[in-house]
């Protein structure tokens, strides 16, 4: 009646393979923003800033991949923006 767990795993992997990389980057960015907000609420500003920097990196990656731009070698976004806490 129900598919076996290996069939379900195969279906999930097939689905994940079909999701574009830029869309996965947006999902990663959302997770980083949630972590930044959570850490910001409990006054861990260093961790919140690190998560914001990661979210910015994921957004930049997603935008570049959506435009078809290949990533350059090395970091392109500073860890913190000017004036960021």
Backbone atoms as SQL, in Angstrom:
CREATE TABLE atoms (id INTEGER PRIMARY KEY, chain TEXT, resi INTEGER, resn TEXT, atom TEXT, x REAL, y REAL, z REAL);
INSERT INTO atoms VALUES
  (1, 'A', 1, 'UNK', 'N', 0.812, -1.183, 0.000),
  (2, 'A', 1, 'UNK', 'CA', 0.000, 0.000, 0.000),
  (3, 'A', 1, 'UNK', 'C', 0.868, 1.266, 0.000),
  (4, 'A', 2, 'UNK', 'N', 1.856, 1.344, 0.896),
  (5, 'A', 2, 'UNK', 'CA', 2.766, 2.480, 0.945),
  (6, 'A', 2, 'UNK', 'C', 4.077, 2.095, 0.280),
  (7, 'A', 3, 'UNK', 'N', 4.761, 3.066, -0.379),
  (8, 'A', 3, 'UNK', 'CA', 6.055, 2.748, -0.992),
  (9, 'A', 3, 'UNK', 'C', 7.095, 2.454, 0.084),
  (10, 'A', 4, 'UNK', 'N', 8.079, 1.649, -0.267),
  (11, 'A', 4, 'UNK', 'CA', 9.137, 1.323, 0.684),
  (12, 'A', 4, 'UNK', 'C', 9.958, 2.573, 0.980),
  (13, 'A', 5, 'UNK', 'N', 10.697, 2.543, 2.091),
  (14, 'A', 5, 'UNK', 'CA', 11.487, 3.718, 2.476),
  (15, 'A', 5, 'UNK', 'C', 12.576, 4.009, 1.450),
  (16, 'A', 6, 'UNK', 'N', 13.123, 2.971, 0.814),
  (17, 'A', 6, 'UNK', 'CA', 14.151, 3.218, -0.204),
  (18, 'A', 6, 'UNK', 'C', 13.552, 3.919, -1.418),
  (19, 'A', 7, 'UNK', 'N', 12.306, 3.598, -1.760),
  (20, 'A', 7, 'UNK', 'CA', 11.634, 4.267, -2.867),
  (21, 'A', 7, 'UNK', 'C', 11.383, 5.731, -2.527),
  (22, 'A', 8, 'UNK', 'N', 10.974, 5.988, -1.284),
  (23, 'A', 8, 'UNK', 'CA', 10.731, 7.360, -0.843),
  (24, 'A', 8, 'UNK', 'C', 12.038, 8.150, -0.862),
  (25, 'A', 9, 'UNK', 'N', 13.131, 7.541, -0.388),
  (26, 'A', 9, 'UNK', 'CA', 14.435, 8.205, -0.406),
  (27, 'A', 9, 'UNK', 'C', 14.863, 8.530, -1.835),
  (28, 'A', 10, 'UNK', 'N', 14.646, 7.593, -2.752),
  (29, 'A', 10, 'UNK', 'CA', 14.975, 7.818, -4.157),
  (30, 'A', 10, 'UNK', 'C', 14.176, 8.970, -4.733),
  (31, 'A', 11, 'UNK', 'N', 12.885, 9.011, -4.410),
  (32, 'A', 11, 'UNK', 'CA', 12.027, 10.085, -4.900),
  (33, 'A', 11, 'UNK', 'C', 12.480, 11.440, -4.338),
  (34, 'A', 12, 'UNK', 'N', 12.839, 11.461, -3.059),
  (35, 'A', 12, 'UNK', 'CA', 13.300, 12.708, -2.434),
  (36, 'A', 12, 'UNK', 'C', 14.603, 13.169, -3.073),
  (37, 'A', 13, 'UNK', 'N', 15.525, 12.253, -3.297),
  (38, 'A', 13, 'UNK', 'CA', 16.800, 12.609, -3.934),
  (39, 'A', 13, 'UNK', 'C', 16.591, 13.109, -5.356),
  (40, 'A', 14, 'UNK', 'N', 15.674, 12.470, -6.090),
  (41, 'A', 14, 'UNK', 'CA', 15.371, 12.926, -7.448),
  (42, 'A', 14, 'UNK', 'C', 14.819, 14.343, -7.422),
  (43, 'A', 15, 'UNK', 'N', 13.956, 14.626, -6.463),
  (44, 'A', 15, 'UNK', 'CA', 13.375, 15.954, -6.340),
  (45, 'A', 15, 'UNK', 'C', 14.453, 16.977, -5.988),
  (46, 'A', 16, 'UNK', 'N', 15.314, 16.645, -5.045),
  (47, 'A', 16, 'UNK', 'CA', 16.387, 17.560, -4.653),
  (48, 'A', 16, 'UNK', 'C', 17.342, 17.839, -5.807),
  (49, 'A', 17, 'UNK', 'N', 17.595, 16.846, -6.643),
  (50, 'A', 17, 'UNK', 'CA', 18.482, 17.030, -7.795),
  (51, 'A', 17, 'UNK', 'C', 17.884, 17.991, -8.825),
  (52, 'A', 18, 'UNK', 'N', 16.563, 18.095, -8.847),
  (53, 'A', 18, 'UNK', 'CA', 15.894, 18.945, -9.833),
  (54, 'A', 18, 'UNK', 'C', 15.787, 20.403, -9.380),
  (55, 'A', 19, 'UNK', 'N', 16.033, 20.677, -8.101),
  (56, 'A', 19, 'UNK', 'CA', 15.952, 22.042, -7.594),
  (57, 'A', 19, 'UNK', 'C', 17.208, 22.793, -8.011),
  (58, 'A', 20, 'UNK', 'N', 17.054, 23.954, -8.637),
  (59, 'A', 20, 'UNK', 'CA', 18.232, 24.718, -9.065),
  (60, 'A', 20, 'UNK', 'C', 19.074, 25.155, -7.863),
  (61, 'A', 21, 'UNK', 'N', 20.380, 25.251, -8.082),
  (62, 'A', 21, 'UNK', 'CA', 21.309, 25.618, -7.007),
  (63, 'A', 21, 'UNK', 'C', 20.979, 26.990, -6.429),
  (64, 'A', 22, 'UNK', 'N', 20.551, 27.937, -7.282),
  (65, 'A', 22, 'UNK', 'CA', 20.254, 29.277, -6.769),
  (66, 'A', 22, 'UNK', 'C', 19.072, 29.256, -5.821),
  (67, 'A', 23, 'UNK', 'N', 18.128, 28.348, -6.030),
  (68, 'A', 23, 'UNK', 'CA', 16.987, 28.246, -5.136),
  (69, 'A', 23, 'UNK', 'C', 17.406, 27.632, -3.800),
  (70, 'A', 24, 'UNK', 'N', 18.326, 26.672, -3.854),
  (71, 'A', 24, 'UNK', 'CA', 18.865, 26.102, -2.616),
  (72, 'A', 24, 'UNK', 'C', 19.595, 27.168, -1.815),
  (73, 'A', 25, 'UNK', 'N', 20.290, 28.095, -2.513),
  (74, 'A', 25, 'UNK', 'CA', 20.988, 29.184, -1.835),
  (75, 'A', 25, 'UNK', 'C', 20.008, 30.101, -1.113),
  (76, 'A', 26, 'UNK', 'N', 18.845, 30.323, -1.708),
  (77, 'A', 26, 'UNK', 'CA', 17.836, 31.146, -1.031),
  (78, 'A', 26, 'UNK', 'C', 17.334, 30.465, 0.237),
  (79, 'A', 27, 'UNK', 'N', 17.189, 29.145, 0.198),
  (80, 'A', 27, 'UNK', 'CA', 16.771, 28.397, 1.382),
  (81, 'A', 27, 'UNK', 'C', 17.843, 28.509, 2.474),
  (82, 'A', 28, 'UNK', 'N', 19.117, 28.395, 2.074),
  (83, 'A', 28, 'UNK', 'CA', 20.212, 28.558, 3.027),
  (84, 'A', 28, 'UNK', 'C', 20.204, 29.967, 3.614),
  (85, 'A', 29, 'UNK', 'N', 19.935, 30.966, 2.771),
  (86, 'A', 29, 'UNK', 'CA', 19.889, 32.347, 3.239),
  (87, 'A', 29, 'UNK', 'C', 18.780, 32.520, 4.278),
  (88, 'A', 30, 'UNK', 'N', 17.632, 31.933, 4.026),
  (89, 'A', 30, 'UNK', 'CA', 16.521, 32.025, 4.982),
  (90, 'A', 30, 'UNK', 'C', 16.921, 31.440, 6.329),
  (91, 'A', 31, 'UNK', 'N', 17.603, 30.316, 6.312),
  (92, 'A', 31, 'UNK', 'CA', 18.037, 29.699, 7.564),
  (93, 'A', 31, 'UNK', 'C', 19.022, 30.589, 8.315),
  (94, 'A', 32, 'UNK', 'N', 19.933, 31.224, 7.587),
  (95, 'A', 32, 'UNK', 'CA', 20.897, 32.129, 8.226),
  (96, 'A', 32, 'UNK', 'C', 20.191, 33.348, 8.814),
  (97, 'A', 33, 'UNK', 'N', 19.200, 33.874, 8.113),
  (98, 'A', 33, 'UNK', 'CA', 18.456, 35.022, 8.634),
  (99, 'A', 33, 'UNK', 'C', 17.678, 34.647, 9.897),
  (100, 'A', 34, 'UNK', 'N', 17.111, 33.456, 9.911),
  (101, 'A', 34, 'UNK', 'CA', 16.413, 32.995, 11.122),
  (102, 'A', 34, 'UNK', 'C', 17.383, 32.878, 12.296),
  (103, 'A', 35, 'UNK', 'N', 18.554, 32.331, 12.033),
  (104, 'A', 35, 'UNK', 'CA', 19.561, 32.201, 13.099),
  (105, 'A', 35, 'UNK', 'C', 20.019, 33.569, 13.586),
  (106, 'A', 36, 'UNK', 'N', 20.199, 34.513, 12.665),
  (107, 'A', 36, 'UNK', 'CA', 20.612, 35.863, 13.048),
  (108, 'A', 36, 'UNK', 'C', 19.549, 36.517, 13.920),
  (109, 'A', 37, 'UNK', 'N', 18.301, 36.365, 13.528),
  (110, 'A', 37, 'UNK', 'CA', 17.216, 36.955, 14.308),
  (111, 'A', 37, 'UNK', 'C', 17.139, 36.327, 15.692),
  (112, 'A', 38, 'UNK', 'N', 17.264, 35.014, 15.743),
  (113, 'A', 38, 'UNK', 'CA', 17.202, 34.316, 17.038),
  (114, 'A', 38, 'UNK', 'C', 18.356, 34.773, 17.935),
  (115, 'A', 39, 'UNK', 'N', 19.567, 34.851, 17.395),
  (116, 'A', 39, 'UNK', 'CA', 20.716, 35.281, 18.191),
  (117, 'A', 39, 'UNK', 'C', 20.618, 36.758, 18.554),
  (118, 'A', 40, 'UNK', 'N', 20.040, 37.566, 17.678),
  (119, 'A', 40, 'UNK', 'CA', 19.865, 38.978, 17.978),
  (120, 'A', 40, 'UNK', 'C', 18.894, 39.199, 19.122),
  (121, 'A', 41, 'UNK', 'N', 17.894, 38.344, 19.222),
  (122, 'A', 41, 'UNK', 'CA', 16.907, 38.472, 20.293),
  (123, 'A', 41, 'UNK', 'C', 17.498, 38.171, 21.666),
  (124, 'A', 42, 'UNK', 'N', 18.506, 37.312, 21.689),
  (125, 'A', 42, 'UNK', 'CA', 19.091, 36.963, 22.988),
  (126, 'A', 42, 'UNK', 'C', 20.464, 37.598, 23.167),
  (127, 'A', 43, 'UNK', 'N', 20.688, 38.712, 22.422),
  (128, 'A', 43, 'UNK', 'CA', 21.861, 39.569, 22.589),
  (129, 'A', 43, 'UNK', 'C', 23.200, 38.899, 22.302),
  (130, 'A', 44, 'UNK', 'N', 23.212, 37.993, 21.367),
  (131, 'A', 44, 'UNK', 'CA', 24.491, 37.416, 20.913),
  (132, 'A', 44, 'UNK', 'C', 24.824, 38.059, 19.579),
  (133, 'A', 45, 'UNK', 'N', 25.227, 39.333, 19.632),
  (134, 'A', 45, 'UNK', 'CA', 25.371, 40.095, 18.399),
  (135, 'A', 45, 'UNK', 'C', 26.499, 39.600, 17.504),
  (136, 'A', 46, 'UNK', 'N', 27.562, 39.024, 18.070),
  (137, 'A', 46, 'UNK', 'CA', 28.631, 38.495, 17.223),
  (138, 'A', 46, 'UNK', 'C', 28.132, 37.338, 16.376),
  (139, 'A', 47, 'UNK', 'N', 27.370, 36.445, 17.000),
  (140, 'A', 47, 'UNK', 'CA', 26.823, 35.317, 16.249),
  (141, 'A', 47, 'UNK', 'C', 25.775, 35.798, 15.249),
  (142, 'A', 48, 'UNK', 'N', 24.966, 36.771, 15.652),
  (143, 'A', 48, 'UNK', 'CA', 23.951, 37.311, 14.742),
  (144, 'A', 48, 'UNK', 'C', 24.625, 37.945, 13.528),
  (145, 'A', 49, 'UNK', 'N', 25.703, 38.693, 13.746),
  (146, 'A', 49, 'UNK', 'CA', 26.427, 39.320, 12.636),
  (147, 'A', 49, 'UNK', 'C', 27.027, 38.274, 11.704),
  (148, 'A', 50, 'UNK', 'N', 27.541, 37.195, 12.268),
  (149, 'A', 50, 'UNK', 'CA', 28.102, 36.119, 11.445),
  (150, 'A', 50, 'UNK', 'C', 27.018, 35.483, 10.576),
  (151, 'A', 51, 'UNK', 'N', 25.823, 35.275, 11.153),
  (152, 'A', 51, 'UNK', 'CA', 24.724, 34.697, 10.377),
  (153, 'A', 51, 'UNK', 'C', 24.254, 35.661, 9.288),
  (154, 'A', 52, 'UNK', 'N', 24.242, 36.956, 9.584),
  (155, 'A', 52, 'UNK', 'CA', 23.862, 37.935, 8.565),
  (156, 'A', 52, 'UNK', 'C', 24.862, 37.941, 7.411),
  (157, 'A', 53, 'UNK', 'N', 26.138, 37.819, 7.739),
  (158, 'A', 53, 'UNK', 'CA', 27.164, 37.766, 6.692),
  (159, 'A', 53, 'UNK', 'C', 26.980, 36.520, 5.823),
  (160, 'A', 54, 'UNK', 'N', 26.663, 35.399, 6.444),
  (161, 'A', 54, 'UNK', 'CA', 26.416, 34.168, 5.681),
  (162, 'A', 54, 'UNK', 'C', 25.170, 34.316, 4.817),
  (163, 'A', 55, 'UNK', 'N', 24.132, 34.933, 5.362),
  (164, 'A', 55, 'UNK', 'CA', 22.903, 35.145, 4.593),
  (165, 'A', 55, 'UNK', 'C', 23.201, 36.019, 3.381),
  (166, 'A', 56, 'UNK', 'N', 24.013, 37.047, 3.566),
  (167, 'A', 56, 'UNK', 'CA', 24.390, 37.939, 2.468),
  (168, 'A', 56, 'UNK', 'C', 25.149, 37.151, 1.398),
  (169, 'A', 57, 'UNK', 'N', 26.037, 36.260, 1.841),
  (170, 'A', 57, 'UNK', 'CA', 26.806, 35.445, 0.898),
  (171, 'A', 57, 'UNK', 'C', 25.874, 34.522, 0.099),
  (172, 'A', 58, 'UNK', 'N', 24.890, 33.921, 0.790),
  (173, 'A', 58, 'UNK', 'CA', 23.946, 33.037, 0.103),
  (174, 'A', 58, 'UNK', 'C', 23.091, 33.813, -0.899),
  (175, 'A', 59, 'UNK', 'N', 22.689, 35.032, -0.528),
  (176, 'A', 59, 'UNK', 'CA', 21.892, 35.844, -1.450),
  (177, 'A', 59, 'UNK', 'C', 22.709, 36.203, -2.682),
  (178, 'A', 60, 'UNK', 'N', 23.944, 36.611, -2.466),
  (179, 'A', 60, 'UNK', 'CA', 24.815, 36.959, -3.591),
  (180, 'A', 60, 'UNK', 'C', 25.023, 35.750, -4.510),
  (181, 'A', 61, 'UNK', 'N', 25.224, 34.583, -3.916),
  (182, 'A', 61, 'UNK', 'CA', 25.411, 33.356, -4.699),
  (183, 'A', 61, 'UNK', 'C', 24.152, 33.037, -5.498),
  (184, 'A', 62, 'UNK', 'N', 22.989, 33.159, -4.849),
  (185, 'A', 62, 'UNK', 'CA', 21.734, 32.861, -5.535),
  (186, 'A', 62, 'UNK', 'C', 21.497, 33.816, -6.694),
  (187, 'A', 63, 'UNK', 'N', 21.754, 35.091, -6.472),
  (188, 'A', 63, 'UNK', 'CA', 21.549, 36.073, -7.534),
  (189, 'A', 63, 'UNK', 'C', 22.495, 35.821, -8.709),
  (190, 'A', 64, 'UNK', 'N', 23.742, 35.522, -8.408),
  (191, 'A', 64, 'UNK', 'CA', 24.713, 35.253, -9.473),
  (192, 'A', 64, 'UNK', 'C', 24.364, 33.990, -10.246),
  (193, 'A', 65, 'UNK', 'N', 23.952, 32.946, -9.530),
  (194, 'A', 65, 'UNK', 'CA', 23.596, 31.696, -10.216),
  (195, 'A', 65, 'UNK', 'C', 22.337, 31.872, -11.055),
  (196, 'A', 66, 'UNK', 'N', 21.396, 32.674, -10.558),
  (197, 'A', 66, 'UNK', 'CA', 20.179, 32.920, -11.333),
  (198, 'A', 66, 'UNK', 'C', 20.497, 33.691, -12.614),
  (199, 'A', 67, 'UNK', 'N', 21.515, 34.552, -12.550),
  (200, 'A', 67, 'UNK', 'CA', 21.935, 35.323, -13.721),
  (201, 'A', 67, 'UNK', 'C', 22.889, 34.537, -14.610),
  (202, 'A', 68, 'UNK', 'N', 23.366, 33.381, -14.141),
  (203, 'A', 68, 'UNK', 'CA', 24.297, 32.571, -14.913),
  (204, 'A', 68, 'UNK', 'C', 25.744, 32.996, -14.762),
  (205, 'A', 69, 'UNK', 'N', 26.048, 33.755, -13.704),
  (206, 'A', 69, 'UNK', 'CA', 27.417, 34.221, -13.462),
  (207, 'A', 69, 'UNK', 'C', 28.165, 33.158, -12.661),
  (208, 'A', 70, 'UNK', 'N', 29.348, 32.804, -13.123),
  (209, 'A', 70, 'UNK', 'CA', 30.181, 31.829, -12.411),
  (210, 'A', 70, 'UNK', 'C', 30.819, 32.494, -11.202),
  (211, 'A', 71, 'UNK', 'N', 30.906, 31.781, -10.052),
  (212, 'A', 71, 'UNK', 'CA', 31.525, 32.383, -8.868),
  (213, 'A', 71, 'UNK', 'C', 33.024, 32.590, -9.067),
  (214, 'A', 72, 'UNK', 'N', 33.518, 33.718, -8.561),
  (215, 'A', 72, 'UNK', 'CA', 34.952, 34.009, -8.620),
  (216, 'A', 72, 'UNK', 'C', 35.652, 33.286, -7.475),
  (217, 'A', 73, 'UNK', 'N', 36.965, 33.129, -7.585),
  (218, 'A', 73, 'UNK', 'CA', 37.730, 32.508, -6.504),
  (219, 'A', 73, 'UNK', 'C', 37.879, 33.501, -5.365),
  (220, 'A', 74, 'UNK', 'N', 37.710, 33.032, -4.152),
  (221, 'A', 74, 'UNK', 'CA', 37.895, 33.880, -2.978),
  (222, 'A', 74, 'UNK', 'C', 36.613, 34.576, -2.572),
  (223, 'A', 75, 'UNK', 'N', 36.582, 35.093, -1.344),
  (224, 'A', 75, 'UNK', 'CA', 35.371, 35.757, -0.848),
  (225, 'A', 75, 'UNK', 'C', 35.124, 37.073, -1.578),
  (226, 'A', 76, 'UNK', 'N', 33.878, 37.330, -1.905),
  (227, 'A', 76, 'UNK', 'CA', 33.512, 38.543, -2.623),
  (228, 'A', 76, 'UNK', 'C', 32.792, 39.541, -1.718),
  (229, 'A', 77, 'UNK', 'N', 32.186, 39.072, -0.650),
  (230, 'A', 77, 'UNK', 'CA', 31.418, 39.922, 0.241),
  (231, 'A', 77, 'UNK', 'C', 32.167, 40.046, 1.558),
  (232, 'A', 78, 'UNK', 'N', 32.310, 41.265, 2.071),
  (233, 'A', 78, 'UNK', 'CA', 32.971, 41.395, 3.373),
  (234, 'A', 78, 'UNK', 'C', 32.161, 40.701, 4.453),
  (235, 'A', 79, 'UNK', 'N', 32.848, 40.265, 5.506),
  (236, 'A', 79, 'UNK', 'CA', 32.140, 39.580, 6.585),
  (237, 'A', 79, 'UNK', 'C', 31.107, 40.478, 7.234),
  (238, 'A', 80, 'UNK', 'N', 31.400, 41.774, 7.338),
  (239, 'A', 80, 'UNK', 'CA', 30.461, 42.712, 7.919),
  (240, 'A', 80, 'UNK', 'C', 30.388, 43.953, 7.049),
  (241, 'A', 81, 'UNK', 'N', 29.200, 44.514, 6.963),
  (242, 'A', 81, 'UNK', 'CA', 29.017, 45.781, 6.249),
  (243, 'A', 81, 'UNK', 'C', 29.420, 46.916, 7.187),
  (244, 'A', 82, 'UNK', 'N', 29.761, 48.049, 6.602),
  (245, 'A', 82, 'UNK', 'CA', 30.120, 49.238, 7.374),
  (246, 'A', 82, 'UNK', 'C', 28.972, 49.606, 8.317),
  (247, 'A', 83, 'UNK', 'N', 29.281, 49.723, 9.601),
  (248, 'A', 83, 'UNK', 'CA', 28.281, 50.124, 10.593),
  (249, 'A', 83, 'UNK', 'C', 27.398, 49.002, 11.101),
  (250, 'A', 84, 'UNK', 'N', 27.606, 47.764, 10.631),
  (251, 'A', 84, 'UNK', 'CA', 26.782, 46.654, 11.085),
  (252, 'A', 84, 'UNK', 'C', 27.203, 46.234, 12.491),
  (253, 'A', 85, 'UNK', 'N', 26.254, 45.938, 13.305),
  (254, 'A', 85, 'UNK', 'CA', 26.535, 45.541, 14.684),
  (255, 'A', 85, 'UNK', 'C', 27.065, 44.134, 14.730);
